[in-house]
């Protein structure tokens, strides 16, 4: 029998039940209590409190605490010690399955993080790639699924270069890839094998949900399964939305999601390339949620804006060159009149409607400001060309959604566009 299977006696202090609480408080204060084990009742109305063996030399007890030192042969683990993280449980189950074949190389191949969508777990593409896993066959996926408390299992591959960001996902256990995900009270359903879901965009979805859009018409040029269309309709109070999407699988999910959230009567789905969208002069807001660049949609965005103008939410990946710490923390004191506000320190703003001045936060880096100003200039030119009159643009806010790669940030520019009144 291996040594680890033999119970190892641990030191404990035995005292009468009526002294147990006082003794425990003393041991906790002196950091002598061994939290790996529970307090145990002994015959004669006594209680054994486990203590750390390596700290026995520091043990000192007041005389009014009658007790004796003994060793417990079969200590009972504490509840905290019994709890294992899902990653630990998965590793332990796989180690038991492989037995002597277990190795450090295989341990490095076991995922420590994954996405969960209801009863389906989606593994990363670098999970279980070693040849040794293939020998286990279906029993591997059954073990992984059970250890993670799921019913279905899938593994993500690289995004396909088909212009639609279609996922390459393999269903490892289960027959159906449809799942449901809830964000900020909004229900999304989609097929993980056919549609992307971006949990990293939750901060932008929350920000969109807080914008003052009551009574407005939204045009979402890259709607997907409704990442932003739904927050605008459900939380921001938009009166109506035109959702444009060219991926048929995403359109199917989008239609389901509109029904799930009870907003199908306030949205028209356009299943087509946004560059061919036949809408004009309808939008108070246009969402251009495509990265690394939404530039191809700018002419359409300019055409669908109402004659009185509106706001464009322009997504883009912007590269930030490494600079000194002093330059990175430089505060840009550019102030803009903003009906929606701009938060300090790059935080998502609380929308305001008083038209007061707001200062762009200290985290707005020079490259971001330069990109925003260049984009505002391009949009002005497009509006003048397409509308036959001069327009003005106003940078309301620059939002940093997340870092996409070293020195590359996913940004959103809120750009107000209004026609210039004749003098």
C-alpha positions as CSV (number, residue, x, y, z in Angstrom):
1,X,0.0,0.0,0.0
2,X,1.3,3.4,-1.0
3,X,2.2,5.8,1.8
4,X,-0.5,8.3,0.8
5,X,-3.2,5.7,1.5
6,X,-2.2,5.3,5.2
7,X,-4.0,7.7,7.6
8,X,-1.5,10.1,9.0
9,X,-2.2,11.1,12.6
10,X,-2.4,14.8,13.1
11,X,-1.9,16.8,16.4
12,X,-5.0,18.2,18.1
13,X,-5.9,19.7,21.4
14,X,-8.7,18.0,23.3
15,X,-10.8,20.0,25.7
16,X,-14.3,19.9,27.2
17,X,-17.2,21.0,25.0
18,X,-17.8,24.2,27.1
19,X,-14.2,25.4,26.5
20,X,-14.1,24.5,22.8
21,X,-15.2,27.9,21.4
22,X,-12.8,29.9,23.6
23,X,-9.9,27.6,22.7
24,X,-10.8,27.8,19.0
25,X,-10.8,31.6,19.1
26,X,-7.4,31.6,20.8
27,X,-5.9,29.2,18.2
28,X,-7.3,31.2,15.3
29,X,-5.9,34.4,16.8
30,X,-2.5,32.8,17.1
31,X,-2.8,31.3,13.6
32,X,-2.3,27.8,15.0
33,X,-5.6,26.2,13.9
34,X,-5.2,23.7,11.0
35,X,-8.0,24.7,8.6
36,X,-7.6,21.5,6.6
37,X,-9.6,19.5,9.1
38,X,-12.8,19.7,11.1
39,X,-13.3,19.9,14.8
40,X,-14.2,16.4,16.0
41,X,-16.2,15.2,18.9
42,X,-14.6,12.7,21.3
43,X,-16.0,10.4,24.0
44,X,-16.7,12.0,27.4
45,X,-18.1,15.3,26.0
46,X,-14.7,16.5,24.7
47,X,-13.8,18.2,21.4
48,X,-10.6,17.8,19.4
49,X,-9.3,21.0,17.6
50,X,-6.6,20.3,14.9
51,X,-3.4,22.3,15.2
52,X,-0.5,22.9,12.8
53,X,2.3,20.5,13.6
54,X,5.0,22.9,12.3
55,X,3.8,25.5,14.8
56,X,3.6,23.3,17.9
57,X,6.7,25.0,19.3
58,X,4.8,28.2,19.5
59,X,1.9,26.7,21.3
60,X,1.1,28.5,24.5
61,X,-2.2,28.3,26.3
62,X,-3.7,30.2,29.2
63,X,-4.0,28.1,32.4
64,X,-7.8,28.6,32.4
65,X,-8.1,26.5,29.2
66,X,-7.8,22.8,30.4
67,X,-6.7,20.6,27.5
68,X,-4.3,17.9,26.4
69,X,-2.4,17.3,23.2
70,X,-3.1,14.1,21.3
71,X,-3.0,12.8,17.8
72,X,-6.1,11.9,15.7
73,X,-5.7,8.8,13.7
74,X,-8.5,9.5,11.1
75,X,-8.9,13.3,10.7
76,X,-12.0,14.5,8.9
77,X,-11.2,17.0,6.1
78,X,-12.9,20.4,6.4
79,X,-15.6,21.4,3.9
80,X,-13.1,24.0,2.4
81,X,-10.5,21.2,1.9
82,X,-13.0,19.0,0.2
83,X,-13.9,21.7,-2.4
84,X,-12.0,21.4,-5.6
85,X,-12.1,23.9,-8.5
86,X,-13.5,22.5,-11.8
87,X,-10.0,22.6,-13.3
88,X,-8.6,20.6,-10.4
89,X,-11.5,18.1,-10.6
90,X,-10.9,17.7,-14.4
91,X,-7.2,17.2,-13.9
92,X,-7.8,14.6,-11.1
93,X,-10.3,12.7,-13.2
94,X,-8.0,12.6,-16.2
95,X,-5.1,11.5,-14.1
96,X,-7.2,8.6,-12.7
97,X,-8.3,7.7,-16.2
98,X,-4.7,7.6,-17.6
99,X,-3.0,6.0,-14.6
100,X,0.7,5.4,-15.3
101,X,0.4,7.0,-18.7
102,X,-0.1,10.4,-17.0
103,X,2.7,12.9,-17.7
104,X,3.6,16.6,-17.3
105,X,3.2,17.0,-21.0
106,X,-0.4,15.8,-20.8
107,X,-1.1,17.9,-17.8
108,X,0.0,21.0,-19.7
109,X,-2.6,20.0,-22.4
110,X,-5.5,20.1,-20.0
111,X,-7.5,23.3,-20.2
112,X,-7.7,25.6,-17.2
113,X,-10.4,27.8,-18.7
114,X,-13.4,27.4,-21.0
115,X,-16.7,29.0,-22.0
116,X,-19.9,27.6,-20.6
117,X,-23.2,28.1,-22.4
118,X,-25.9,26.4,-20.4
119,X,-25.2,22.6,-20.4
120,X,-22.5,23.0,-23.1
121,X,-18.8,23.6,-22.4
122,X,-16.8,25.1,-25.2
123,X,-13.1,24.3,-25.0
124,X,-10.3,26.4,-26.5
125,X,-8.6,25.2,-29.7
126,X,-5.3,24.2,-27.9
127,X,-7.0,21.7,-25.6
128,X,-6.2,18.0,-25.8
129,X,-4.1,18.2,-28.9
130,X,-1.4,15.6,-27.9
131,X,-1.6,12.3,-29.8
132,X,-2.0,10.4,-26.6
133,X,-5.5,11.7,-26.0
134,X,-6.8,10.2,-29.3
135,X,-6.2,6.7,-28.0
136,X,-8.9,7.2,-25.4
137,X,-11.6,7.8,-27.9
138,X,-15.1,8.8,-26.8
139,X,-14.4,8.0,-23.1
140,X,-12.1,11.1,-23.0
141,X,-15.0,13.4,-23.9
142,X,-17.4,11.7,-21.6
143,X,-14.9,12.1,-18.7
144,X,-14.3,15.7,-19.5
145,X,-18.0,16.5,-19.8
146,X,-18.9,14.8,-16.5
147,X,-16.0,16.4,-14.6
148,X,-17.1,19.9,-15.7
149,X,-20.7,19.2,-14.8
150,X,-22.0,19.6,-18.4
151,X,-24.1,17.5,-20.9
152,X,-22.5,18.6,-24.1
153,X,-18.9,19.4,-25.2
154,X,-17.4,21.2,-28.1
155,X,-13.9,22.5,-29.1
156,X,-13.2,25.8,-30.8
157,X,-11.0,26.0,-33.8
158,X,-9.6,29.0,-35.8
159,X,-12.1,31.5,-37.2
160,X,-12.7,30.8,-40.9
161,X,-11.4,33.4,-43.4
162,X,-14.8,33.6,-45.1
163,X,-15.5,37.3,-44.4
164,X,-18.3,36.3,-42.0
165,X,-16.1,35.3,-39.0
166,X,-17.6,31.9,-39.1
167,X,-16.4,29.7,-36.2
168,X,-14.7,26.4,-36.7
169,X,-16.2,24.4,-33.9
170,X,-16.3,20.7,-33.5
171,X,-19.1,19.1,-31.4
172,X,-17.3,16.4,-29.3
173,X,-20.3,15.1,-27.3
174,X,-23.9,15.8,-28.0
175,X,-26.1,16.1,-31.1
176,X,-27.2,19.8,-31.1
177,X,-25.1,22.9,-30.9
178,X,-27.9,25.4,-30.0
179,X,-27.3,27.1,-26.6
180,X,-28.7,30.0,-24.7
181,X,-26.7,32.7,-23.0
182,X,-27.9,35.5,-20.8
183,X,-26.2,38.9,-20.6
184,X,-27.6,41.9,-18.7
185,X,-31.0,40.3,-18.6
186,X,-31.0,39.7,-22.4
187,X,-31.4,36.2,-23.7
188,X,-29.3,35.1,-26.7
189,X,-29.6,31.8,-28.4
190,X,-27.3,30.6,-31.2
191,X,-25.6,27.5,-32.6
192,X,-22.0,27.5,-31.3
193,X,-20.9,25.5,-34.3
194,X,-22.1,28.2,-36.7
195,X,-22.1,31.5,-34.9
196,X,-19.6,33.5,-32.9
197,X,-20.3,34.8,-29.4
198,X,-18.0,37.5,-27.9
199,X,-18.2,37.7,-24.1
200,X,-15.4,40.2,-24.1
201,X,-17.7,42.9,-25.5
202,X,-19.9,42.9,-22.4
203,X,-18.7,46.3,-21.3
204,X,-19.7,47.9,-24.6
205,X,-23.1,46.1,-24.5
206,X,-23.7,47.5,-21.0
207,X,-22.7,51.0,-22.2
208,X,-25.0,50.8,-25.2
209,X,-27.8,49.7,-22.9
210,X,-27.4,52.9,-20.9
211,X,-27.5,55.3,-23.8
212,X,-30.6,57.6,-24.0
213,X,-32.3,56.3,-27.1
214,X,-36.0,56.7,-26.3
215,X,-38.0,57.2,-29.4
216,X,-35.0,56.8,-31.7
217,X,-34.5,54.7,-34.8
218,X,-31.4,52.6,-34.9
219,X,-29.6,51.0,-37.9
220,X,-27.2,48.2,-37.0
221,X,-25.1,47.5,-40.0
222,X,-23.4,44.4,-38.6
223,X,-26.1,42.9,-36.4
224,X,-24.8,39.3,-36.0
225,X,-27.1,37.5,-33.5
226,X,-28.1,40.8,-32.0
227,X,-25.2,41.6,-29.7
228,X,-25.9,45.4,-29.9
229,X,-29.4,45.5,-31.5
230,X,-31.0,43.8,-28.5
231,X,-29.5,46.1,-25.8
232,X,-30.6,49.1,-27.9
233,X,-34.2,47.8,-28.0
234,X,-34.5,46.1,-24.6
235,X,-32.7,48.6,-22.3
236,X,-31.9,51.8,-24.2
237,X,-35.5,52.4,-25.3
238,X,-34.9,52.6,-29.1
239,X,-38.3,52.8,-30.8
240,X,-37.3,50.8,-33.8
241,X,-34.2,49.0,-35.3
242,X,-33.1,48.0,-38.7
243,X,-30.7,45.1,-38.3
244,X,-28.5,44.2,-41.2
245,X,-26.6,40.9,-41.4
246,X,-25.4,38.8,-44.3
247,X,-24.6,35.5,-42.5
248,X,-27.6,33.2,-42.8
249,X,-26.8,31.3,-39.6
250,X,-26.6,34.6,-37.6
251,X,-29.8,35.8,-39.1
252,X,-31.6,32.7,-38.0
253,X,-30.3,33.2,-34.4
254,X,-31.1,37.0,-34.6
255,X,-34.8,36.3,-35.5
256,X,-35.0,33.8,-32.6
257,X,-33.5,36.3,-30.2
258,X,-35.9,39.1,-31.1
259,X,-38.8,36.7,-30.3
260,X,-37.1,35.5,-27.1
261,X,-36.9,39.0,-25.8
262,X,-40.3,40.2,-27.1
263,X,-39.0,42.9,-29.4
264,X,-39.7,41.3,-32.8
265,X,-42.3,43.9,-33.7
266,X,-39.8,46.7,-33.3
267,X,-37.1,45.4,-35.6
268,X,-36.8,44.7,-39.3
269,X,-34.1,42.2,-40.3
270,X,-32.2,42.9,-43.5
271,X,-30.5,39.7,-44.7
272,X,-27.9,41.2,-47.0
273,X,-24.5,42.9,-47.4
274,X,-24.8,46.2,-45.5
275,X,-23.1,47.9,-48.5
276,X,-26.3,47.1,-50.5
277,X,-28.7,48.3,-47.8
278,X,-31.5,50.2,-49.5
279,X,-32.4,52.7,-46.7
280,X,-32.0,56.4,-46.6
281,X,-32.7,59.2,-44.1
282,X,-34.1,56.9,-41.4
283,X,-31.6,56.7,-38.6
284,X,-31.0,58.7,-35.4
285,X,-28.1,56.3,-34.6
286,X,-26.0,53.9,-36.6
287,X,-24.0,51.1,-35.0
288,X,-20.9,50.0,-36.9
289,X,-19.7,47.1,-34.8
290,X,-17.2,45.5,-37.1
291,X,-13.5,45.0,-36.4
292,X,-10.7,45.3,-37.3
293,X,-12.4,48.1,-39.3
294,X,-15.9,49.2,-40.2
295,X,-14.7,51.6,-42.8
296,X,-16.5,49.9,-45.7
297,X,-19.8,50.6,-44.0
298,X,-19.1,54.4,-43.6
299,X,-20.8,55.4,-46.9
300,X,-23.9,53.4,-46.0
301,X,-23.9,54.9,-42.5
302,X,-23.9,58.4,-43.9
303,X,-26.7,57.6,-46.3
304,X,-29.1,56.2,-43.6
305,X,-28.7,59.1,-41.2
306,X,-31.7,61.4,-41.0
307,X,-31.6,64.7,-42.7
308,X,-31.3,66.3,-39.3
309,X,-28.3,64.1,-38.4
310,X,-27.6,61.7,-35.6
311,X,-24.8,59.7,-34.0
312,X,-22.5,57.1,-35.4
313,X,-20.9,54.4,-33.2
314,X,-17.8,53.5,-35.1
315,X,-15.7,50.4,-34.1
316,X,-12.1,50.1,-35.1
317,X,-8.8,48.4,-34.0
318,X,-6.2,51.1,-33.3
319,X,-2.5,50.4,-32.8
320,X,-0.8,52.3,-30.0
321,X,2.9,52.7,-30.3
322,X,4.9,52.0,-27.1
323,X,5.7,55.3,-25.3
324,X,7.1,56.5,-22.0
325,X,4.9,56.3,-18.9
326,X,4.7,60.0,-18.8
327,X,3.2,60.2,-22.3
328,X,0.8,57.3,-21.6
329,X,-0.7,59.1,-18.7
330,X,-0.9,62.5,-20.4
331,X,-4.3,64.0,-20.0
332,X,-5.9,65.4,-23.2
333,X,-7.8,68.5,-22.2
334,X,-10.0,68.4,-25.3
335,X,-13.5,69.3,-24.3
336,X,-16.5,68.6,-26.4
337,X,-20.2,69.5,-26.0
338,X,-21.8,66.2,-25.5
339,X,-25.5,65.3,-25.1
340,X,-24.4,61.8,-24.0
341,X,-21.4,62.6,-21.8
342,X,-17.9,61.2,-21.7
343,X,-16.6,59.4,-18.6
344,X,-13.4,60.2,-16.8
345,X,-10.4,57.9,-16.9
346,X,-11.8,56.0,-19.8
347,X,-14.7,54.6,-17.9
348,X,-18.1,54.1,-19.5
349,X,-20.0,57.3,-19.1
350,X,-23.4,57.8,-17.5
351,X,-25.4,59.4,-20.3
352,X,-26.5,63.0,-19.8
353,X,-28.8,65.2,-21.8
354,X,-28.0,68.6,-20.6
355,X,-25.5,69.5,-23.4
356,X,-22.8,70.4,-20.8
357,X,-19.1,70.1,-21.5
358,X,-17.4,66.9,-20.6
359,X,-13.7,66.2,-20.6
360,X,-12.3,63.1,-22.4
361,X,-10.6,60.9,-19.8
362,X,-7.0,60.6,-19.0
363,X,-6.7,57.2,-20.6
364,X,-7.4,58.6,-24.1
365,X,-4.0,58.1,-25.7
366,X,-2.6,60.4,-28.5
367,X,-3.0,57.7,-31.2
368,X,-6.7,57.2,-30.2
369,X,-7.4,60.9,-30.5
370,X,-5.5,61.2,-33.8
371,X,-7.6,58.3,-35.2
372,X,-10.8,59.8,-33.9
373,X,-10.1,63.2,-35.5
374,X,-9.0,61.6,-38.8
375,X,-12.3,59.5,-38.8
376,X,-14.4,62.6,-38.1
377,X,-12.7,64.4,-41.0
378,X,-13.4,61.4,-43.4
379,X,-17.0,61.2,-42.3
380,X,-17.5,65.0,-42.9
381,X,-16.1,64.5,-46.4
382,X,-18.4,61.6,-47.1
383,X,-21.5,63.4,-45.8
384,X,-20.7,66.5,-48.0
385,X,-20.2,64.3,-51.0
386,X,-23.4,62.2,-50.5
387,X,-25.7,64.9,-49.2
388,X,-24.6,67.8,-51.3
389,X,-24.1,70.1,-48.3
390,X,-21.6,70.8,-45.5
391,X,-21.9,68.8,-42.3
392,X,-20.2,69.2,-38.9
393,X,-18.9,66.4,-36.8
394,X,-18.4,66.3,-33.0
395,X,-16.4,63.7,-31.1
396,X,-18.6,62.8,-28.2
397,X,-16.7,59.9,-26.7
398,X,-13.9,57.4,-27.3
399,X,-14.4,54.1,-25.6
400,X,-11.7,51.5,-25.2
401,X,-13.5,48.1,-25.3
402,X,-10.5,45.8,-24.8
403,X,-7.0,45.1,-25.8
404,X,-6.9,42.8,-28.8
405,X,-3.1,42.2,-29.0
406,X,0.0,43.9,-27.7
407,X,-0.5,47.7,-28.5
408,X,-3.8,47.0,-30.4
409,X,-7.0,48.3,-28.9
410,X,-10.6,47.8,-29.9
411,X,-12.1,51.3,-29.8
412,X,-15.5,52.8,-30.3
413,X,-15.9,56.4,-31.5
414,X,-19.3,58.1,-30.7
415,X,-19.5,60.7,-33.5
416,X,-22.3,63.3,-33.7
417,X,-23.0,64.4,-37.2
418,X,-25.3,67.4,-38.0
419,X,-25.9,69.4,-41.2
420,X,-24.5,72.9,-41.2
421,X,-27.3,75.5,-41.1
422,X,-27.1,78.1,-43.9
423,X,-26.0,81.5,-42.7
